[in-house]
């Protein structure tokens, strides 16, 4: 990742991952700035039985507010929202969240594509999507949707991914702006926050 290459006001960062991505997120959380200037929405493929522990696990790694997303909830800066197990998480055009129990997309619920695509509609060029390790193609078309609206797209470096299939599917579509090593993900998010903070104060 080229340093000082980010030149975009960010309204929300959406992060999606499946098999092999949880450990990456847990290692990223402690390095995130406590002055985060936008919300972060995390969509992980997970089993319902693990539902009650994941937000607590995240909260133990960061001083940022962590919570499971709720219906009609307004997105707030400096908060990490976790998609509920077995529900799609949608971003409405007014910046609120909604949950949905419709059919699975890419064999997944929550689907990364669903959240990425609705975030792209809501925040357009001010959306940032990051796709991590995983064993299916969920998220690739979502990143493409973000890119098509002028947003910023990134994937975990397949060479450092536990399962490279998911980021490779996104790369194959040719709509990825950044390839991030594991230790660059927090830096990337922090630079986005720093840029927004600087330009809000001007």
C-alpha positions in Angstrom: 0.0 0.0 0.0 1.4 3.4 -1.0 1.6 5.8 2.0 -0.3 9.1 1.8 -2.3 7.8 -1.2 -5.8 8.1 0.4 -7.7 11.2 -0.8 -11.3 10.6 0.0 -13.8 11.5 2.8 -15.1 8.3 4.3 -18.6 7.9 5.6 -18.4 4.2 6.5 -16.0 1.3 6.3 -17.5 -2.2 5.6 -15.4 -5.3 6.3 -16.4 -8.7 5.1 -14.8 -12.1 5.7 -15.4 -15.8 6.1 -13.1 -18.7 7.0 -9.7 -17.4 8.2 -10.8 -13.8 8.7 -11.7 -13.7 12.4 -8.1 -13.9 13.6 -7.1 -11.0 11.2 -9.9 -8.8 12.6 -8.9 -9.6 16.2 -5.3 -8.6 15.4 -6.5 -5.4 13.7 -8.8 -4.1 16.3 -6.2 -3.1 19.0 -4.4 -0.9 16.4 -7.4 1.1 15.4 -7.4 4.8 16.4 -9.7 5.6 19.3 -10.6 8.8 17.4 -12.3 6.9 14.5 -14.3 9.4 12.5 -16.8 7.0 10.9 -18.6 3.7 11.7 -17.1 0.3 10.8 -19.5 -2.5 9.8 -18.2 -6.1 10.1 -19.9 -8.9 8.3 -18.6 -12.4 9.1 -19.9 -15.8 8.1 -20.6 -17.5 11.4 -22.7 -20.0 13.2 -25.6 -18.9 15.5 -24.1 -20.8 18.4 -21.1 -18.4 18.4 -23.4 -15.4 18.3 -23.4 -14.3 21.9 -19.6 -14.4 22.2 -18.4 -12.5 19.1 -19.2 -8.9 20.1 -17.7 -9.5 23.6 -14.6 -11.0 21.9 -14.3 -7.8 19.7 -14.9 -5.5 22.6 -12.0 -7.1 24.5 -9.6 -6.1 21.8 -10.5 -2.4 21.4 -11.6 0.6 23.4 -14.0 1.6 20.6 -17.7 0.9 21.1 -18.6 -2.5 19.7 -22.2 -3.7 19.3 -24.3 -6.1 17.3 -26.3 -4.2 14.8 -30.0 -3.7 15.4 -33.1 -2.9 13.3 -33.5 0.9 12.5 -30.3 1.7 14.3 -28.5 4.9 13.3 -24.9 4.6 12.4 -22.5 6.5 14.6 -18.8 7.4 14.2 -16.4 5.5 16.4 -18.6 2.4 16.6 -18.0 -1.1 15.3 -21.2 -2.8 14.2 -21.4 -6.5 13.9 -23.9 -8.2 11.5 -26.1 -10.5 13.5 -25.8 -14.2 13.0 -28.2 -15.6 10.4 -29.5 -12.2 9.3 -28.6 -10.0 6.4 -27.5 -6.5 7.4 -28.6 -3.7 5.1 -27.6 0.0 5.1 -30.5 2.2 4.3 -30.1 5.4 2.3 -30.8 7.5 5.4 -27.7 5.9 7.1 -29.6 3.6 9.4 -29.4 -0.2 9.5 -32.0 -2.9 9.0 -31.9 -6.6 9.4 -33.5 -9.1 7.0 -34.2 -12.9 7.1 -34.7 -13.4 3.4 -33.0 -16.3 1.5 -29.3 -16.8 1.6 -27.0 -15.1 -0.9 -23.9 -17.0 -2.0 -25.0 -19.7 0.5 -24.6 -17.1 3.3 -26.7 -15.2 5.7 -25.4 -12.6 6.6 -24.2 -12.0 3.1 -21.2 -9.7 2.6 -22.5 -8.8 -0.9 -25.9 -7.6 0.6 -24.2 -5.2 3.1 -21.6 -4.0 0.6 -24.1 -3.3 -2.1 -26.5 -1.4 0.2 -23.7 0.6 1.7 -22.6 1.6 -1.8 -26.1 2.8 -2.5 -26.2 4.8 0.8 -22.8 6.3 0.8 -21.7 6.1 -2.8 -18.1 7.4 -3.3 -17.7 7.8 0.4 -17.9 4.0 1.0 -14.8 1.9 1.7 -15.0 -1.9 1.4 -12.4 -4.4 2.7 -12.7 -8.1 1.8 -10.7 -10.6 3.9 -10.0 -14.4 3.8 -12.7 -16.8 2.8 -13.7 -19.9 0.9 -16.5 -18.6 -1.3 -17.2 -15.7 -3.7 -19.4 -13.6 -1.3 -18.2 -10.0 -1.2 -16.6 -9.9 -4.7 -19.7 -8.4 -6.4 -20.2 -6.2 -3.4 -16.8 -4.7 -3.8 -17.5 -4.2 -7.5 -20.7 -2.3 -6.5 -18.7 0.0 -4.2 -16.1 0.6 -6.9 -18.8 1.4 -9.5 -20.1 4.1 -7.2 -16.6 5.6 -6.9 -15.8 4.2 -3.4 -12.5 2.7 -2.3 -12.0 -1.1 -2.4 -9.4 -3.2 -0.7 -8.7 -6.9 -0.2 -6.5 -8.8 2.2 -3.4 -10.0 0.3 -4.2 -13.5 -0.9 -0.6 -14.5 -0.1 -1.2 -13.7 3.6 -4.8 -15.0 3.7 -5.5 -18.3 5.4 -7.9 -19.0 2.5 -7.2 -16.9 -0.6 -10.3 -17.8 -2.6 -12.4 -14.8 -1.5 -9.9 -12.0 -2.1 -8.9 -13.7 -5.4 -12.5 -13.6 -6.6 -12.6 -9.9 -6.1 -9.2 -9.4 -7.7 -10.4 -11.3 -10.8 -13.1 -8.7 -11.3 -10.5 -6.0 -11.6 -12.2 -3.6 -9.2 -9.7 -3.6 -6.3 -7.8 -0.4 -5.4 -5.6 -1.7 -2.6 -4.1 -5.1 -1.7 -3.3 -5.0 2.1 -1.0 -7.2 4.1 -2.5 -8.2 7.5 -0.5 -5.6 9.4 -1.6 -2.8 7.0 -5.3 -3.1 7.5 -5.4 -1.0 10.7 -3.0 1.6 9.2 -5.3 1.8 6.1 -8.4 2.5 8.2 -6.6 4.9 10.5 -5.3 6.9 7.4 -8.9 7.2 6.2 -10.0 8.5 9.6 -7.1 10.9 9.7 -7.9 12.3 6.3 -11.6 12.8 7.2 -10.6 14.5 10.5 -8.2 16.8 8.8 -10.6 17.9 6.1 -13.6 18.3 8.5 -11.6 20.8 10.5 -10.6 22.9 7.6 
